[in-house]
């Protein structure tokens, strides 16, 4: 029997303690792995969705709300801005591109975005089927929208108010699906794209159907118009890309000086967002470290207790010619084996949890795409667990090396 097989035999002699140590280590490593996978994928998606967008221009309000609504489509916008703002931005020599967005409705919880084909081009989205919209009430679906709603080319659907399913529907103004985008891994996968005119027409007819207020006695009151003039149309916000890096020093300040508009930097607001998220992620990592530490302490106690039970066995080994370092190796091998088993099992469980995250947290389902993507930081977690195993075995191994063979044999 080799020293390694002897170490494994000792581990099998105490199955309950062995399983408890492995389970605690696996739980701690699994939580740490899940946190790493989710945080890295969240960061990658946030930066990917904001890539190429230098400013989000919209109505006065919270800059963070503006970025969440316009870049990540995870919030409601603070208000609308005049359509003329788009022409003013495009006429500015410091602006390379300005993409208008008109928001408000959704289908199946996915946002309907009135825009131009330039938005799909910005995200490098290509058509998997059909064609890009070319007329009002035509819609192009992101890959996730098509997959989860079951809508296909030629299908008709009605938008509902707001982002939450179950809002009031515009049943009298159905959209027709003319195209489906290929997956990109970016926010456009979860959007329904349609011309600006679609959003304008739907909401103008909705407001026109609302009874107008009664005129005052002087006869100068006015009711709701069925159709607005072009100059009266509104956008929700505009995505801006700088023409030169120097534009960053003045364009946002100039826009914010206007009373009706605010310019928010996605990079700055995303950094603030991660500052908030970072506190929660750090707490989860700390909890995982506590679990790994508890597993290390339990392993230390188990080895120290087992040492007393094995004194006679170890004395026999020494009497048969085993060296002190052989006894140290046996205890170290047992401890490291248990720590490694817990670490590898924890990494596997962490990735399985990430892959199934959509089943128990639907809002985080897009993060499951990175479930099986390896990370160098996971190696650091495994190394930490192994270091804990080595540390737990140090004192019992030292005591084993100092064992008095004659006293141990006589006590038996």
Wavefront OBJ file of the C-alpha trace (Angstrom):
o trace
v 0.000 0.000 0.000
v 1.385 3.404 -0.964
v 1.330 6.441 1.303
v -1.299 8.104 -0.916
v -3.647 5.118 -0.764
v -3.126 5.031 3.009
v -4.193 8.681 3.239
v -7.347 7.923 1.242
v -8.063 4.918 3.449
v -7.865 7.118 6.546
v -10.359 9.561 4.932
v -12.786 6.707 4.230
v -12.636 5.524 7.841
v -14.495 8.674 8.993
v -17.198 9.109 6.312
v -19.403 11.566 8.210
v -16.573 13.967 9.057
v -15.180 13.598 5.549
v -18.516 14.397 3.903
v -19.104 17.372 6.193
v -15.707 18.885 5.406
v -16.164 18.376 1.655
v -19.728 19.779 1.769
v -18.726 22.932 3.648
v -15.769 23.576 1.348
v -17.939 22.914 -1.724
v -20.648 25.304 -0.526
v -18.196 28.114 0.087
v -16.424 27.615 -3.252
v -19.788 27.300 -5.068
v -20.995 30.645 -3.706
v -17.696 32.297 -4.601
v -17.798 30.791 -8.120
v -21.401 31.857 -8.707
v -20.575 35.375 -7.550
v -17.589 35.534 -9.893
v -19.536 34.246 -12.894
v -22.487 36.589 -12.350
v -20.413 39.686 -11.559
v -18.064 39.185 -14.516
v -20.922 38.568 -16.953
v -22.874 41.522 -15.561
v -19.851 43.776 -15.958
v -19.211 42.474 -19.469
v -22.817 43.099 -20.508
v -22.992 46.549 -18.946
v -19.822 47.649 -20.686
v -20.847 45.932 -23.937
v -24.291 47.547 -24.026
v -22.797 50.983 -23.361
v -19.907 50.615 -25.827
v -19.929 53.316 -28.471
v -22.470 55.484 -26.618
v -20.780 58.570 -25.186
v -23.877 60.461 -24.037
v -27.565 59.867 -23.454
v -29.551 63.065 -23.964
v -33.053 63.293 -22.502
v -35.411 65.212 -20.294
v -34.266 66.743 -17.029
v -34.114 64.198 -14.245
v -31.788 61.585 -12.811
v -28.800 60.857 -15.099
v -28.691 57.274 -13.798
v -32.379 56.814 -14.625
v -31.706 58.165 -18.117
v -28.871 55.680 -18.704
v -30.851 52.754 -17.280
v -33.792 53.627 -19.556
v -31.902 54.491 -22.722
v -28.893 52.157 -22.703
v -29.963 49.147 -20.614
v -33.762 49.489 -21.026
v -34.249 48.581 -17.376
v -36.127 51.678 -16.172
v -38.707 54.205 -17.266
v -37.429 57.457 -18.778
v -37.891 60.764 -16.912
v -39.885 62.349 -19.747
v -39.819 63.414 -23.392
v -37.825 65.969 -25.355
v -38.717 67.961 -28.501
v -38.041 66.266 -31.825
v -36.144 69.405 -32.842
v -33.446 68.441 -30.329
v -32.378 65.630 -32.658
v -31.718 68.028 -35.549
v -29.782 70.356 -33.243
v -27.551 67.519 -32.058
v -26.928 66.253 -35.582
v -25.986 69.757 -36.694
v -23.355 69.983 -33.947
v -19.855 69.333 -35.391
v -18.819 67.560 -32.176
v -21.470 64.861 -32.694
v -20.568 61.974 -35.009
v -23.889 60.135 -34.617
v -27.214 60.751 -32.900
v -29.750 57.900 -32.702
v -33.282 58.816 -31.600
v -35.375 56.582 -29.344
v -39.094 56.796 -28.627
v -40.145 54.544 -25.732
v -43.320 53.776 -23.851
v -44.832 50.414 -24.839
v -43.815 46.767 -24.637
v -44.853 43.281 -25.717
v -44.472 40.325 -23.364
v -42.337 42.466 -21.078
v -39.921 43.432 -23.908
v -39.641 47.103 -24.767
v -40.877 48.444 -28.114
v -38.379 51.054 -29.316
v -39.230 53.596 -31.975
v -35.946 54.338 -33.691
v -33.988 54.192 -36.955
v -32.075 51.262 -38.549
v -28.915 52.932 -37.233
v -29.661 51.473 -33.776
v -29.361 47.892 -35.071
v -26.218 48.884 -36.963
v -24.750 50.390 -33.782
v -25.068 47.022 -32.013
v -23.738 45.216 -35.123
v -26.976 43.261 -35.273
v -27.668 41.347 -38.477
v -30.908 39.877 -39.716
v -31.441 36.175 -39.105
v -34.715 36.252 -41.059
v -36.882 38.757 -42.898
v -35.951 42.376 -43.535
v -35.425 45.629 -41.681
v -38.523 47.741 -41.097
v -39.341 50.226 -43.829
v -42.800 51.544 -42.962
v -44.822 52.425 -39.843
v -46.215 49.525 -37.769
v -43.515 47.158 -39.005
v -41.368 45.568 -36.304
v -38.019 43.790 -36.104
v -37.570 41.491 -33.105
v -34.427 40.862 -31.105
v -33.415 37.198 -30.862
v -34.551 36.812 -27.226
v -37.905 38.436 -27.992
v -38.578 36.061 -30.871
v -37.492 33.022 -28.875
v -39.485 33.777 -25.733
v -42.658 35.216 -27.276
v -42.897 32.742 -30.170
v -43.567 35.540 -32.673
v -42.444 34.792 -36.243
v -42.235 36.632 -39.550
v -45.694 37.856 -40.540
v -47.148 37.616 -37.024
v -49.136 40.533 -35.634
v -49.076 41.761 -32.044
v -50.329 44.715 -30.021
v -48.189 46.791 -27.694
v -49.093 47.365 -24.054
v -48.448 50.408 -21.874
v -45.262 50.312 -19.823
v -42.734 47.528 -19.353
v -44.761 45.193 -17.153
v -46.973 42.623 -18.928
v -50.696 43.155 -18.455
v -50.871 46.890 -19.131
v -53.504 48.479 -21.333
v -53.121 47.257 -24.921
v -53.267 49.154 -28.211
v -55.315 46.388 -29.816
v -56.514 48.722 -32.573
v -52.911 49.369 -33.711
v -51.205 45.993 -34.324
v -47.565 45.697 -35.335
v -46.438 43.227 -38.016
v -43.177 41.321 -37.625
v -41.023 41.798 -40.727
v -37.616 40.734 -39.403
v -35.775 38.864 -36.643
v -32.245 39.754 -35.579
v -29.463 37.252 -34.994
v -28.198 36.949 -31.398
v -25.612 39.544 -30.401
v -25.282 39.067 -26.635
v -26.229 42.732 -26.185
v -29.327 44.594 -25.114
v -30.758 44.695 -28.661
v -31.557 40.980 -28.276
v -34.321 42.016 -25.848
v -35.803 44.860 -27.895
v -38.507 45.270 -30.525
v -37.419 47.836 -33.108
v -39.917 49.859 -35.132
v -39.919 53.229 -36.945
v -40.410 56.384 -34.894
v -43.630 56.995 -36.805
v -45.119 53.793 -35.364
v -44.814 55.043 -31.784
v -46.043 58.502 -32.724
v -49.070 57.196 -34.618
v -50.097 54.744 -31.874
v -49.970 57.344 -29.133
v -51.488 60.135 -31.178
v -54.488 57.968 -32.005
v -54.684 56.962 -28.344
v -54.737 60.612 -27.251
v -57.137 61.534 -30.028
v -59.560 58.908 -28.748
v -59.503 60.552 -25.301
v -62.371 63.060 -24.909
v -61.143 66.638 -25.074
v -61.784 68.926 -22.092
v -64.741 71.269 -22.357
v -64.044 74.776 -23.672
v -64.182 77.612 -21.155
v -66.825 80.292 -21.369
v -64.660 82.661 -23.414
v -64.396 80.015 -26.161
v -60.600 80.036 -26.272
v -60.026 76.515 -24.943
v -58.563 73.801 -27.175
v -59.039 70.016 -27.315
v -56.537 67.258 -28.112
v -55.398 67.159 -31.703
v -55.776 63.913 -33.653
v -52.398 64.400 -35.333
v -49.492 66.556 -34.210
v -47.446 68.691 -36.539
v -43.868 67.533 -37.093
v -42.524 70.367 -34.967
v -44.659 69.199 -32.041
v -43.512 65.567 -32.083
v -41.404 64.270 -29.221
v -38.634 61.781 -28.582
v -37.764 60.025 -25.354
v -34.008 60.399 -25.661
v -31.078 60.452 -28.071
v -27.937 58.277 -28.009
v -24.879 60.328 -28.943
v -21.415 59.340 -30.143
v -18.631 61.950 -30.096
v -16.949 63.031 -33.293
v -13.663 63.569 -31.435
v -12.420 62.859 -27.906
v -12.257 66.627 -27.309
v -16.063 66.755 -27.423
v -16.129 65.076 -24.010
v -14.765 68.241 -22.405
v -17.568 70.557 -23.471
v -20.573 68.924 -25.141
v -22.198 67.481 -22.023
v -21.721 70.732 -20.106
v -23.230 72.692 -22.967
v -26.287 70.416 -23.167
v -26.825 70.444 -19.402
v -26.858 74.231 -19.482
v -30.118 74.069 -21.448
v -33.245 74.118 -19.299
v -35.053 71.226 -21.047
v -32.249 68.710 -21.587
v -29.731 66.706 -19.601
v -26.766 64.716 -20.908
v -25.662 61.625 -18.975
v -22.443 59.672 -19.518
v -23.042 55.882 -19.573
v -19.437 55.264 -18.493
v -19.780 57.463 -15.411
v -23.204 56.185 -14.418
v -22.146 52.552 -14.935
v -19.200 53.128 -12.602
v -21.617 54.495 -9.995
v -23.872 51.503 -10.532
v -21.007 49.089 -9.913
v -20.099 50.977 -6.761
v -23.552 50.126 -5.429
v -23.460 46.531 -6.722
v -19.920 46.069 -5.438
v -20.970 46.351 -1.798
v -23.453 43.484 -2.147
v -21.004 41.347 -4.115
v -18.300 41.922 -1.514
v -20.681 40.769 1.218
v -21.445 37.570 -0.711
v -17.730 36.936 -1.261
v -17.086 37.496 2.449
v -19.789 34.943 3.305
v -18.169 32.444 0.921
v -14.789 33.066 2.570
v -16.373 32.412 5.983
v -17.708 29.069 4.740
v -14.309 28.066 3.347
v -12.741 29.133 6.648
v -15.282 27.061 8.569
v -14.429 24.054 6.389
v -10.725 24.618 7.113
v -11.387 24.781 10.858
v -13.525 21.637 10.734
v -10.814 19.851 8.775
v -8.245 20.899 11.373
v -10.408 19.583 14.229
v -11.063 16.312 12.365
v -7.362 15.738 11.693
v -6.360 16.622 15.245
v -8.950 14.221 16.639
v -8.030 11.513 14.140
v -4.366 11.866 15.116
v -5.139 10.640 18.610
v -6.952 7.617 17.183
v -4.065 6.804 14.820
v -1.174 7.080 17.240
v -0.711 3.304 17.345
v -0.993 2.973 13.527
v 1.584 5.723 13.020
v 3.887 4.168 15.604
v 3.698 0.837 13.734
v 4.604 2.646 10.503
v 7.612 4.217 12.187
v 8.656 0.849 13.624
v 8.455 -0.671 10.136
v 10.830 1.967 8.807
v 8.645 4.898 7.805
v 10.361 8.258 8.120
v 8.969 11.326 9.878
v 8.311 13.014 6.549
v 6.254 9.996 5.464
v 3.854 10.583 8.356
v 3.682 14.285 7.479
v 2.935 13.355 3.867
v 0.062 11.027 4.877
v -1.715 13.715 6.899
v -1.033 16.442 4.325
v -2.267 14.213 1.479
v -5.483 13.440 3.347
v -6.160 17.090 4.105
v -5.323 18.371 0.609
v -7.396 15.614 -1.014
v -10.490 16.590 0.970
v -9.932 20.298 0.268
v -9.409 19.637 -3.447
v -12.532 17.464 -3.628
v -14.586 20.207 -1.985
v -13.101 22.895 -4.246
v -13.722 21.003 -7.494
v -17.237 20.049 -6.419
v -17.876 23.686 -5.458
v -16.715 25.001 -8.831
v -19.016 22.526 -10.578
v -21.971 23.462 -8.357
v -21.298 27.174 -8.909
v -21.428 26.780 -12.685
v -24.549 24.618 -12.491
v -26.233 27.305 -10.368
v -25.222 29.972 -12.901
v -26.604 27.890 -15.773
v -29.942 27.472 -14.013
v -30.191 31.005 -12.665
v -32.967 31.832 -15.117
v -35.209 29.148 -13.619
v -35.253 30.673 -10.125
v -34.527 34.316 -11.047
v -36.013 35.110 -14.499
v -34.689 38.690 -14.492
v -31.121 37.328 -14.403
v -31.663 34.753 -17.167
v -29.411 36.627 -19.672
v -26.485 36.120 -17.302
v -26.712 32.346 -17.736
v -24.913 32.661 -21.081
v -21.574 32.792 -19.267
v -22.305 29.811 -17.015
v -19.580 27.583 -18.467
v -17.062 30.270 -19.328
v -13.906 29.592 -17.241
v -12.241 32.332 -15.237
v -8.721 32.749 -13.898
v -10.202 33.998 -10.628
v -11.808 30.588 -10.099
v -8.283 29.167 -9.983
v -7.541 31.603 -7.153
v -10.603 30.316 -5.253
v -9.449 26.706 -5.675
v -5.920 27.684 -4.589
v -7.393 29.358 -1.490
v -9.270 26.171 -0.599
v -6.087 24.094 -1.061
v -4.133 26.550 1.087
v -6.775 26.066 3.764
v -6.312 22.292 3.521
v -2.539 22.612 3.922
v -2.928 25.022 6.827
v -5.376 22.712 8.592
v -2.896 19.814 8.410
v 0.197 21.719 9.605
v -0.209 21.259 13.364
v -1.433 17.618 13.255
v 1.400 16.791 10.821
v 3.978 18.419 13.101
v 2.662 16.427 16.077
v 2.781 13.225 14.023
v 6.420 13.917 13.134
v 7.245 14.305 16.831
v 5.504 11.074 17.811
v 7.210 8.992 20.547
v 7.107 5.521 18.997
v 7.942 3.604 22.198
v 5.329 5.439 24.291
v 2.644 4.965 21.637
v 3.312 1.237 21.366
v 3.391 0.732 25.117
v 0.105 2.637 25.577
v -1.571 0.293 23.133
l 1 2 3 4 5 6 7 8 9 10 11 12 13 14 15 16 17 18 19 20 21 22 23 24 25 26 27 28 29 30 31 32 33 34 35 36 37 38 39 40 41 42 43 44 45 46 47 48 49 50 51 52 53 54 55 56 57 58 59 60 61 62 63 64 65 66 67 68 69 70 71 72 73 74 75 76 77 78 79 80 81 82 83 84 85 86 87 88 89 90 91 92 93 94 95 96 97 98 99 100 101 102 103 104 105 106 107 108 109 110 111 112 113 114 115 116 117 118 119 120 121 122 123 124 125 126 127 128 129 130 131 132 133 134 135 136 137 138 139 140 141 142 143 144 145 146 147 148 149 150 151 152 153 154 155 156 157 158 159 160 161 162 163 164 165 166 167 168 169 170 171 172 173 174 175 176 177 178 179 180 181 182 183 184 185 186 187 188 189 190 191 192 193 194 195 196 197 198 199 200 201 202 203 204 205 206 207 208 209 210 211 212 213 214 215 216 217 218 219 220 221 222 223 224 225 226 227 228 229 230 231 232 233 234 235 236 237 238 239 240 241 242 243 244 245 246 247 248 249 250 251 252 253 254 255 256 257 258 259 260 261 262 263 264 265 266 267 268 269 270 271 272 273 274 275 276 277 278 279 280 281 282 283 284 285 286 287 288 289 290 291 292 293 294 295 296 297 298 299 300 301 302 303 304 305 306 307 308 309 310 311 312 313 314 315 316 317 318 319 320 321 322 323 324 325 326 327 328 329 330 331 332 333 334 335 336 337 338 339 340 341 342 343 344 345 346 347 348 349 350 351 352 353 354 355 356 357 358 359 360 361 362 363 364 365 366 367 368 369 370 371 372 373 374 375 376 377 378 379 380 381 382 383 384 385 386 387 388 389 390 391 392 393 394 395 396 397 398 399 400 401 402 403 404 405 406 407 408 409 410 411 412
